[in-house]
Structure formats: C-alpha cells, structure tokens
Amino acid sequence: MKTPQLLDTIAILKPISIDRLSLMEAEYDFNSALPVGLVGTIVDIHQDNQGVDYLVEFADSDGCEFAIAYLKANEFLTLQYELTAA
C-alpha cells in the first residue's frame, strides 16, 4: 500500500466529528460530522513522536474550501486514478 503523499486525493472512511474540524464557510451544515465518502485533498503532513497526521482540505465543486481537519491514515482511503504495477 502506498504511503499518502502531499496533494493526494482521499475519501474519508468514517465520519469526522464537527469538533475536529476548522470550518471555513458557515453555510455548510454537517449536523455532527463530515459524512463517509467525502473527498478531500492532503495539504500538509505533520509527523512527530506520536505518529503522522494529514491535514486534509475539503472543498465544494467550485473549489472553495469549506473545512479542514487533521486525519490519521486509517481514517481515509487514498484515491488512485492510474493503474500502477505491483
């Protein structure tokens, strides 16, 4: 399995609670969490003695950012658009 990289496109595998988000646009209402399957982009990778955190930006179809959150690798799936050799 490929290690997630900067600018990879991801889809979240479990709901991300609202208290873990920095919301950029108040018009979006997520109730209590971002839904499973929502697509985002890794915009920063932070590594320390407690592990690796990925800062993921979520944007609408116009490219306007509406939320960001730090996620662990087990909370998302990296989307792949090209076939790679094993």
C-alpha positions as a Markdown table, in Angstrom:
| # | Residue | x | y | z |
|---|---|---|---|---|
| 1 | Met | 0.0 | 0.0 | 0.0 |
| 2 | Lys | 1.3 | 3.4 | -1.0 |
| 3 | Thr | 2.0 | 6.0 | 1.8 |
| 4 | Pro | -0.2 | 9.0 | 1.4 |
| 5 | Gln | 1.6 | 12.0 | -0.1 |
| 6 | Leu | 1.1 | 15.7 | -0.3 |
| 7 | Leu | -1.8 | 16.7 | -2.7 |
| 8 | Asp | -3.2 | 13.1 | -2.8 |
| 9 | Thr | -7.0 | 13.0 | -3.2 |
| 10 | Ile | -8.6 | 11.0 | -0.4 |
| 11 | Ala | -12.1 | 9.8 | 0.7 |
| 12 | Ile | -12.9 | 9.5 | 4.3 |
| 13 | Leu | -13.8 | 6.1 | 5.7 |
| 14 | Lys | -15.6 | 7.1 | 8.9 |
| 15 | Pro | -17.5 | 10.2 | 10.0 |
| 16 | Ile | -15.3 | 13.0 | 11.1 |
| 17 | Ser | -16.9 | 14.8 | 14.0 |
| 18 | Ile | -17.5 | 18.5 | 13.8 |
| 19 | Asp | -15.3 | 19.2 | 16.9 |
| 20 | Arg | -12.3 | 18.0 | 14.9 |
| 21 | Leu | -12.9 | 20.5 | 12.0 |
| 22 | Ser | -12.0 | 24.0 | 11.2 |
| 23 | Leu | -15.0 | 25.3 | 9.3 |
| 24 | Met | -14.3 | 28.0 | 6.7 |
| 25 | Glu | -17.9 | 28.5 | 5.5 |
| 26 | Ala | -20.8 | 28.8 | 7.9 |
| 27 | Glu | -23.4 | 28.0 | 5.2 |
| 28 | Tyr | -22.4 | 24.3 | 5.2 |
| 29 | Asp | -24.3 | 22.3 | 7.8 |
| 30 | Phe | -22.9 | 18.9 | 8.6 |
| 31 | Asn | -25.0 | 18.1 | 11.6 |
| 32 | Ser | -22.5 | 16.4 | 13.8 |
| 33 | Ala | -19.9 | 15.1 | 11.3 |
| 34 | Leu | -18.5 | 15.0 | 7.8 |
| 35 | Pro | -20.1 | 12.1 | 6.0 |
| 36 | Val | -18.3 | 8.9 | 5.0 |
| 37 | Gly | -17.1 | 9.1 | 1.4 |
| 38 | Leu | -16.5 | 12.8 | 1.3 |
| 39 | Val | -13.5 | 13.6 | -0.9 |
| 40 | Gly | -10.6 | 15.9 | 0.1 |
| 41 | Thr | -7.0 | 16.8 | -0.6 |
| 42 | Ile | -4.0 | 16.3 | 1.6 |
| 43 | Val | -2.4 | 19.8 | 2.0 |
| 44 | Asp | 0.1 | 19.2 | 4.8 |
| 45 | Ile | 1.7 | 16.2 | 6.5 |
| 46 | His | 2.8 | 16.5 | 10.2 |
| 47 | Gln | 5.0 | 13.9 | 11.8 |
| 48 | Asp | 6.0 | 13.8 | 15.5 |
| 49 | Asn | 6.8 | 11.2 | 18.1 |
| 50 | Gln | 3.0 | 10.3 | 18.3 |
| 51 | Gly | 2.7 | 9.5 | 14.6 |
| 52 | Val | 1.7 | 11.1 | 11.3 |
| 53 | Asp | -1.2 | 13.4 | 10.9 |
| 54 | Tyr | -2.5 | 14.5 | 7.5 |
| 55 | Leu | -4.1 | 17.9 | 7.1 |
| 56 | Val | -7.0 | 17.4 | 4.7 |
| 57 | Glu | -8.8 | 20.2 | 2.9 |
| 58 | Phe | -12.4 | 19.8 | 1.8 |
| 59 | Ala | -13.8 | 22.0 | -1.0 |
| 60 | Asp | -17.0 | 22.3 | -2.9 |
| 61 | Ser | -17.4 | 21.8 | -6.6 |
| 62 | Asp | -16.3 | 25.4 | -7.3 |
| 63 | Gly | -13.1 | 24.8 | -5.4 |
| 64 | Cys | -14.0 | 26.9 | -2.4 |
| 65 | Glu | -12.6 | 25.4 | 0.8 |
| 66 | Phe | -15.3 | 24.8 | 3.5 |
| 67 | Ala | -13.4 | 22.7 | 6.1 |
| 68 | Ile | -10.1 | 21.3 | 7.1 |
| 69 | Ala | -9.2 | 18.5 | 9.6 |
| 70 | Tyr | -6.1 | 16.5 | 10.7 |
| 71 | Leu | -6.7 | 12.9 | 10.0 |
| 72 | Lys | -4.8 | 9.6 | 10.6 |
| 73 | Ala | -4.1 | 7.3 | 7.7 |
| 74 | Asn | -6.6 | 4.7 | 8.9 |
| 75 | Glu | -9.4 | 7.3 | 8.6 |
| 76 | Phe | -9.2 | 7.7 | 4.8 |
| 77 | Leu | -8.5 | 5.9 | 1.6 |
| 78 | Thr | -6.2 | 7.4 | -1.0 |
| 79 | Leu | -7.9 | 7.6 | -4.4 |
| 80 | Gln | -6.0 | 6.3 | -7.3 |
| 81 | Tyr | -6.7 | 7.4 | -10.9 |
| 82 | Glu | -4.0 | 5.4 | -12.7 |
| 83 | Leu | -3.1 | 1.7 | -12.7 |
| 84 | Thr | 0.2 | 1.1 | -11.1 |
| 85 | Ala | 2.3 | -2.0 | -11.4 |
| 86 | Ala | 2.5 | -4.2 | -8.3 |
